[in-house]
Amino acid sequence: MDKPYRIINGNSLEVLDTLEENSIDAIITDPPYELGFMGKSWDKSGIAYNVELWKKALRVLKAGGYLLAFGGSRTYHRIACAIEDAGFEIRDTVMWLYGSGFPKSMNIGLAVDKKNGVESEVIGINKSVQDLKEVGKITGHKMTFGQEGTENCVRKDVPILKANNEWSGWGTCLKPAFEPIIMARKPFKGNLVDNVLENRCGGLNIDECRVPFEDTPNPATNPKYRKNAGYKLPEKGQTSNGAVSFTSSKNETNDLGRFPANVILTYDETDFDEVCDNMPETSSSDGEADYDDNSGNACRYFYCAKASKKDRDGGLYKFENASTGTGAPKKNIHPTVKPVELMQYLIRLVVAKGGVILDIFNGSGSTGKAAMFENRERDANYKYIGIELEKEYCDISEYRIDYALNKYQYDILDEIEENEKKGQLSLFDFSGEEHE
């Protein structure tokens, strides 16, 4: 490898045979969920259930090396069984929660109306975004998104219907709001400490993955504030206003944050209220509460938002916007892009600095992009290998990962592109080249 990453276009079942045994520190991957998502053939091949694939993955891992594999809520059990049958030890399952999932439920009541030849009641109008390249010429007016690639999109009035039968309001599935991440480890001989010292694998990087405390002046929910403000909890057994107090031993706190949990909550500003308002405020009054971990809104376990447009498309300057069939065209056409902050967190959790990270389902390169950001931000010196069957995703990955590796160069391009849109500066002006 002449650079810290390499993308291999090929079938993981074949490429894994070419990698050296016991050479990989961790495998972090987002395999197909085997749902046939958006009609993609790679998401219904059965590869994620193939025990032989995971045996090959086990072979290249160092003893004690972790495998983190995402799964779908309906099918991850079959992926987990295949991983376990291959010889891995299932250590845990991290639940990645998010509030922006889109329900894909059939309206049974409307289907019954259609079957019976009954006209459903119109109760409103919805403005849906359509892409002319996908649906052909339709009547409507041009959308103004304020972003590149929306010139072929229009807004179409779609009636909101209510069924005229007893099955009105019935559907077929729930709104997706979580994805499990299977945590498995390659078995090792002897004790963990010896294995960590020999292979630099097997442990979890707790302190660098702690959840920051809430930035609030509240001694009950912010242990760091208690410490900095000199606030002391009463001694155990004392009472205040007739209530039993907490123990004074809980005045001590770890400045780095709360102990990481096997739940990761992700939200952005648009769905904060939906996700967090109904989360319980956790506390204890039994005198045994650990203030470092058990107080505050459950949202304290959040880490990042789902992949934004900037996250998806960063570095893809040479790519034209392409239609995905779901709204405005995108440069990164992969349908299941994972957020880079989430992938950075998972890398930090299981890979020591200097480790080699493998993703056997590279997709559009989010794991590799995260590894390169970790190299920039933490001087981690990671090496990354991604295996991807689809050539078009390999091309996208190269640019996204190079963006993370050389971000300062792309920041300049971002500024130039923004100024060009404002008519202030062109790429030629910046480079000093003559142009007409």
GIHU-V958944 format. One record per backbone hydrogen bond with DSSP energy under -0.5 kcal/mol. NH is the residue of the N-H (numbers start at 1). CO is the residue of the C=O. E is the energy in kcal/mol with one decimal. If there is no record, write none. Layout:
NH;CO;E
NH;CO;E
This chain:
6;384;-1.7
8;6;-0.5
8;386;-3.4
9;7;-0.6
10;8;-0.9
10;388;-1.6
14;11;-1.4
15;11;-2.9
16;12;-2.3
17;14;-0.6
18;15;-1.7
19;15;-0.5
19;16;-1.1
22;59;-2.1
23;20;-0.9
23;60;-1.6
24;60;-2.7
25;356;-1.7
26;356;-1.5
27;66;-2.4
28;26;-0.5
28;358;-1.9
29;68;-2.8
30;361;-0.6
31;29;-0.5
36;43;-2.5
39;36;-2.1
40;37;-2.3
43;40;-1.2
44;41;-1.5
49;46;-1.2
50;47;-1.4
51;49;-0.7
53;50;-0.6
54;50;-1.3
55;51;-2.0
56;52;-2.0
57;53;-1.9
58;54;-2.3
59;55;-1.9
60;56;-1.3
61;57;-1.1
62;24;-2.7
64;186;-1.3
65;62;-2.5
66;25;-0.7
67;184;-3.3
68;27;-2.9
69;67;-0.5
69;182;-2.0
70;29;-1.9
71;180;-1.7
76;72;-2.4
78;75;-1.1
79;75;-1.4
80;76;-3.1
81;77;-2.2
82;78;-2.0
83;79;-2.3
84;80;-2.6
85;81;-2.9
86;82;-1.2
87;84;-1.5
88;83;-1.7
89;185;-2.5
90;88;-0.6
91;89;-0.6
91;183;-3.0
92;183;-1.7
94;181;-2.7
95;262;-2.5
96;94;-0.7
96;179;-2.5
97;95;-0.8
97;264;-3.3
98;177;-2.7
99;266;-0.7
103;101;-0.5
108;106;-1.0
108;170;-1.7
109;167;-0.8
109;170;-0.7
111;107;-1.9
112;108;-2.3
113;109;-2.2
114;110;-2.3
115;111;-2.3
116;112;-2.3
117;113;-0.6
117;114;-0.9
118;113;-3.0
120;118;-0.5
121;162;-2.2
123;121;-0.6
123;160;-3.1
124;160;-0.9
126;158;-3.4
128;126;-0.8
128;156;-2.5
130;154;-2.5
132;130;-0.6
132;152;-2.5
134;131;-1.3
135;131;-2.4
136;132;-1.7
141;155;-0.9
143;153;-1.7
145;143;-0.5
150;147;-0.9
153;150;-1.7
154;130;-2.0
155;141;-2.1
156;128;-2.7
156;154;-0.5
158;126;-3.3
158;156;-0.5
160;124;-3.2
161;159;-0.6
162;121;-2.7
168;165;-1.7
170;167;-2.0
179;96;-2.2
181;94;-2.7
182;69;-3.1
182;180;-0.5
183;92;-2.7
184;67;-2.9
184;182;-0.7
185;89;-2.5
186;65;-2.6
187;87;-0.5
195;191;-1.8
196;192;-2.9
197;193;-2.3
198;194;-1.9
199;195;-3.5
200;195;-0.6
200;196;-1.8
201;195;-0.5
205;349;-2.5
206;204;-1.9
209;206;-1.6
210;207;-0.9
211;258;-2.0
212;210;-0.5
216;214;-1.7
218;216;-1.9
219;217;-0.5
221;218;-0.7
222;218;-2.2
225;222;-0.6
226;222;-1.8
227;223;-2.0
228;224;-2.7
229;225;-2.7
230;227;-0.8
231;226;-2.0
238;235;-1.7
240;243;-2.0
243;240;-1.7
245;238;-2.0
250;247;-1.4
251;248;-2.2
252;249;-1.0
255;253;-0.7
257;254;-1.7
258;211;-3.0
264;95;-2.9
265;301;-1.8
266;97;-2.8
271;268;-1.0
272;268;-0.6
272;269;-0.6
275;271;-2.4
276;272;-3.4
277;272;-0.5
277;273;-1.7
279;276;-1.5
282;280;-0.7
282;296;-2.5
291;289;-0.9
293;290;-2.0
294;290;-2.5
295;291;-0.5
296;282;-2.0
298;280;-1.4
300;297;-2.1
301;298;-1.5
302;299;-1.9
303;265;-1.7
312;308;-2.7
313;309;-2.8
314;310;-1.6
316;313;-2.5
317;315;-0.9
319;316;-1.2
322;330;-3.2
329;149;-0.8
330;322;-3.1
333;331;-1.0
337;334;-0.5
343;339;-1.8
344;340;-2.5
345;341;-2.0
346;342;-2.1
347;343;-2.3
348;344;-2.7
349;345;-2.0
350;346;-1.3
351;347;-2.2
352;200;-0.6
352;350;-0.5
354;380;-2.4
355;352;-1.7
357;355;-0.5
357;383;-3.1
358;26;-2.4
359;385;-2.4
362;387;-2.6
365;362;-2.3
369;365;-2.7
370;366;-2.3
371;367;-2.2
372;368;-2.1
373;369;-2.0
374;370;-2.3
375;371;-1.9
376;372;-1.9
377;373;-3.0
378;374;-2.8
379;375;-1.0
380;374;-0.8
383;355;-2.1
384;4;-2.3
385;357;-2.5
386;6;-2.7
387;359;-2.7
388;8;-2.7
391;389;-0.5
394;390;-1.4
395;391;-2.0
396;392;-1.6
397;393;-2.5
398;394;-2.2
399;395;-1.4
400;396;-2.3
401;397;-3.0
402;398;-2.1
403;399;-1.9
404;400;-1.5
405;401;-2.1
406;402;-2.4
407;404;-0.7
409;406;-1.3
410;406;-1.2
411;407;-2.4
412;408;-1.3
413;409;-1.4
414;410;-2.8
415;411;-2.1
416;412;-2.5
417;413;-3.0
418;414;-2.3
419;415;-2.2
420;416;-2.7
421;417;-1.8
422;418;-1.2
423;420;-1.2
424;419;-3.0
425;419;-0.6
430;426;-2.0
431;427;-2.0
432;428;-1.8
433;428;-0.8
